[in-house]
Amino acid sequence: MTISARRFVAAALAAGLLASSMNATAQEFGYLGETGPDFWSTLNPDWAACSSGEIQSPVNLLPQRTWPKLDINYSDSTGEIFNNGHTVEVEVIAGANTLVLDGVAYELSQFHFHGPSEHRVGGRGYDMEMHLVHTSAAGTNAVIGVFLKRGTSSGTLAPIFAELPSIEVEDVHYEVEGSFNPADFLPRSRAHYRYLGSLTTPRCTEGVEWLVMTQPVTVLDEDIAQFAAQISFNARPTQRNVPARPSKP
């Protein structure tokens, strides 16, 4: 049975179950209208930080010196891809993928996409943005942001875009065919901006370490269009201007 056929069967079986048990969180916020970012804090009392927080993300980065290296140790991994109602996400199922930041180890739990980009640099945005979300043993987060721009190839992201769910049924998980190494998704240059912010979706939790890569990677027009066909718009507006933290001497 082909991948598409397996997905059709899985989606058909899941549709009846999901009709009465759709993911509540995915349905409770959006990016436009009365469930959009301006209203997030009114939709749920636990989301008050979305309006009252002082270090909210995403931001417009005002470039200064950058941090030249990432302390990462990524490996071949497996995952499951699904549409959660507000993005397409790949949950990392197996693999040792660690980011060390200021002596704290963060493990990669998932990566997902936004279109257009949420972060900006000097007022400039990009076609899309990928977020690699890491979690420490204490439950804190560090996120690597990678800008995606239109180009002649999707490079190492091509197999991921080829796996985008073909049927719009939320929270149906499909195994990603083959393995992937998250290091291959990063640009060749490891230079990045760094700042302290928040999650860009409710609960808008603050205290998130952000590492935004300075160099974008390319994605084909058709892959951008394929994502947009499922998730038409999912970018929170920039919340503030932030001077990027300079690198350590």
Secondary structure, DSSP 8 states (H G I E B T S, - for coil): --HHHHHHHHHHHHHHHHHTS--HHHHH--SSGGGSGGGHHHH-GGGTHHHH-SS-SS-EEE----B----EE---BEEEEEE-SSSEEEEEEE---EEEETTEEEEEEEEEEESS-S-EETTB--SEEEEEEEEETTS-EEEEEEEEEE-S--GGGHHHHHTS-SS--TT--EE-SS-B-GGGGS-S---EEEEEEE-SSTT--EEEEEEEESS-EEE-HHHHHHHHHH-S--------EEE------
